[in-house]
Amino acid sequence: MESVKCLIIGSGPAGFTAAIYAARASLSPVLYEGIEPGGQLTTTTEIENFPGYPEGITGTAMMEDLRRQAKRFGTDVRTGIVGNIDTTKRPFVVTVEDGKTIEAQTIIIATGATAKYLGLPSEQKFKGMGVSACATCDGFFYRKQDVAVVGGGDTACEEATYLASLCRQVYLIVRKPFLRASKAMQERVFNTPNIKVLFEHNTAEVLGDEDGVTGVRLRKNDGEEYEIAISGFFLAIGHHPNTELVAGKLALDENGYIVTVAGTSKTSCEGIFAAGDVCDPHYRQAIVAAGKGCIAALDAERYIQAHK
């Protein structure tokens, strides 16, 4: 059975940053890329808010840069999916879906979170071409344009008010006759003149051409359909943390995110650490995930030093 000091599961900004720091600390990390190599950023076109890229960079190119940097310092990057972690043993026994088993002194979980989408074929067609699940990431590209946000909770209201500071008109598409958001967030929405709330509406189809989104066809609850012209379509109906691997093994919050000790990456299981969106329901930014990856590697290094 192969033995490793540090096993990293996930290959987004958190996973690769953890790998860079772990490799430089001579932990000889092994990183499994998982089902979505590069993480959510590979579905993003242009990134302009990650430090160090003054001209911007595509998500795919940035993740390839991080991958090459991690490998440069000796990270063993592998294609594959981890199927099980036995947390009752020390070292931990990890089973990969190809049947390989690994003993790991420490594990860093960086499996991220997946944005929830409506499930429309047209939505997937224009993903990264006007369809986005992150207003903070992509709103800048739609300055002085008309956009729509789907959702009725706090996140949707927050994204709508953020976009309203950049865009000409923001449509908030809400399937219910009311907002689920807190009273304070509702007041912010209703007091923002360029936000128009469309209650009892559903999205029938995202419209567009070879250049991207041009509009959306809406369906009212009474069956009436009509179209509005927009250039950006933002989903704010929640995220799903990718924690199936550790369910029942690590403490999770009510929404399924890994619980960590405040100010650290430590989980409820000593020797297992978490970084990135898998433990961050609030910020969900690449730079925050990278910082958490650094913390996880430093915590893993200190754990190994303390248990020699």
N, C-alpha and C positions, 0 to 999 in steps of 0.2 A: 504493500500500500504506500502510495506517495505521501510524504509529509511536507507541509509548508508552514512557514511562520505566519503569513498573512494572506488570506484568501479574500478577494474583493468580488462581489457579485453586482454587476451593473456597469454600464460603460458610458454614462452621461458625464457632465462636468464634475459631478461629485465623485464618481468612480475613478475617472482618469486622474483627477487631482490627488485623490487618496493614493493612487498608484505611484504618482510622481514622488510624493513625499515618502511613501513607504520604501520605494526603491532607493532613494537617496539615503535612507536610514539603514540600508543594508538588510532589509527584511525580505528581499527577494520575492516580492508579491506575485501571486498568480491572479489574473483577472479574467472572469468569464463574462463575455459581452452580452449574453442573454438574447431574448427574442427581438430586440430592437437595438442593434449596435449603434452607439452614438446617442441613444435616447431621443427625447422629444425634439431636441434642437435640429435633428436631421429632417424634420418636417417643416422647418422654418426657412424662409428664403433669406432675407437680409437681416443681419444682427448689427445694430449700431450702438448698443449701450453696454457692450462688454469692454472693459478697459484694455487698452493695448492694440485696438484695431481702429485707428482714427478715421479710416476710410470705410469702415464697415466690412463685414465678411459674411458669407453664407454659413448657415448652421452646419452643413455637411463639411465645409472646408475647415471650420473652427474645430469640429470634433476630430477631424483627421490630424490637425496640428497637435491637439492634446494627446491623441493616440500615439503619434510618432514621438512626442516628448516622453511619454510614459515608457515606451519601448527603448528609447535611447538610454535610459537609466537602468534598464534590465528587467522591466516588467514582462512577465510571461503572459501575453494576451492570447486568450483562447476563444474560439468559437464554440458555443455550447450553452446549454441551459442546466442550471443546478436544480435537481428534482427534490432533494430532501436534505435536511440538516438534523443530525442527531445531537441535541443539546444536552443529553444526559451523560455524555462521555467527555473526558478531557484527555487528549485533544478532541475537538469536535470531529465527528465523522460526517463527511459531506458526500452525497451521491449525485453524480452527474447523470443526465438522462441517457448518455451512451453506455452507462453501466460502470464507469470508472468511479472509484472511491478515493477520497483524499482525507488525510488527517490534517486539521488546521488548528494552530495554536490560537489564532484570532481570526475573526470574520468581520468584514465591513459590508453591511447591506446598503446598496445604493441603487435599488431597483426602480426608483422614481415613482411617478404617478401618471395616470393616463386621463386626459381631458375627456369629459363626456360629450358626445355629439348626438345630434338628432337622429342620425341613421339614414339621411337622405342621400341617394346616389349623387345628386348635384352638389351636395355639401362636400363630399369626398372629392369630386371632380375639381373643385376650385379651392381645395385645401392648400394654403400657402400662396394662393392667387387672389386673395381678398377674403377668404375664410380663415379666421384665426380664433384661438381660444385664449389669447392673452392680449388685452388692451394695452397693458404697460409695455409689452414687448413691441407691438406693432402699430399702436395708435399714431405714432409720429408720422407714419407714411400716409396718413389720411387727413392731414391738416387742411382745414377749410373745405372739406368734402362732406358728403352725407353718408352716414353709416347707420347700422342697426345692431342692437344688442338683444340677445335672446335670454330671458330669465326674469325671475321676479323676486329673488332673494337679495341678501346684503351684497353678495359679490356682483350680481348684475347691476345693482344700483350704484355701487362704487365704480364699476367699469364705465357705466353710462356717464356719470358725473366727470370722471377723468377724461373721457373722450369729448365731452361737451366743452372742455377747456381748449381743445385742439380743433374740433370739427365744426362745420357750419350747422349741421342738423343731426341729432341723434334720435333714432326711433327705438324705444324700448318695447320689445314684443313680449307680451305676457299672456299666457294661455288662460289664466284665471281672471276673475273680475276684481282682483285685489292684489296688492304686493305682499309678499311674505317677509319682506325686509323689516328691520327695526324701525320704530317710529322716527328716529333721527335721520336714518337713511332715506326714508320715504319723503320727509320734509325737504331734504337736499334735492331730491329728484324733482319734486313738484315746484320747487322754488328756482329751478334752473330753466330759464326761458327757452333754450334751444333743445330741450329734451321733450319729446312727445311720446307719452305712454299709450300704447295700443293694447288695451285690455281685451281679453277674450279673443285673442288672435293666435293662430298657429302658422308655422312656416310650411307652405306647400312645396315650394321649390326655390332654390337659389338660381338666379339667372346670370348669364355671363357670356363672354366670347373668348377668343384666343388670348386676349389681354388680361382677362380676369373678370371679377364680379362686376355686373352692371345694374343689378336690381334683385328684388325678391318678390315672389308671388305669395301673398298672404291669404289665409282662409279664416274668416270669422267663424265663431261658434255656430252661427245660424246658417253656415254653408256658403255665404257670399265670398267670392274671391276677387282680389284686385292686386295690382302691382305697384310697387314704389321703386324709384330709382335710387340706388346706393352704390358705393364703390367698396365698402367694407362691411363684412358680416361677422359679428363677434359672438361666440358662444360663451355663456356664463351660467351654465347649469350644473357646475360641479366637476370635481375630479375624483378619480378612483385610485387610491394608493395601491401600488403593486406589492401587497403584503401577504398574498396567499401562501407563499413559501414559509412564512414565520407565524402564521395564524395558530394560536394555541401554544406557541413556544416563547413568544415575546409579548410583553404588555402592549396593547394597542388602545388608542382612544376610541371614543364612540363612533368616529367616522372611519376607523380602520388604519389610522396613521400610527407608526411606531412611536412609542413614548420614550423620550430620552431624558436623562438627568439634566436639569437646567444648566446651561453653560458648557455642556459636554456633549459627546456623541454616545455616551454610555447608555445601553439599554437595560432591561430588567434581567438580562442574562449576562453575567460577568464574562468578559472576553469577546462579546459580540457588540459591535458598534454600528450606528446608522448615520447616514449622511444624505443630504439632498431632499428632493421632493417627497420621498417615502416617509419622511418625518417632519415635513414642513407644510402644514395646511394654509399658511398665511401669506408667504412671500412668493414662492415658486418662481424664482429668478435664477438664471444660470450662474451669475456671480455669487449669489448666496449659496447655491449648491456647491460651487467650487470651494468656497470658504469652509463649508461644513465638511467637505472631503478632506481638506487639510487638517481640520480638528480631529477627524476620525483616525487618520494615519498617525498623528501625534499621540492620541490616546492609546492606539494599538501598540505603538512603540513603547510607551511607558508601561503598559500592562505586561508586555514581554519582559522588559527589564526587571520588573518587580517580581516576576514568577520564574526567574532563572534558578 
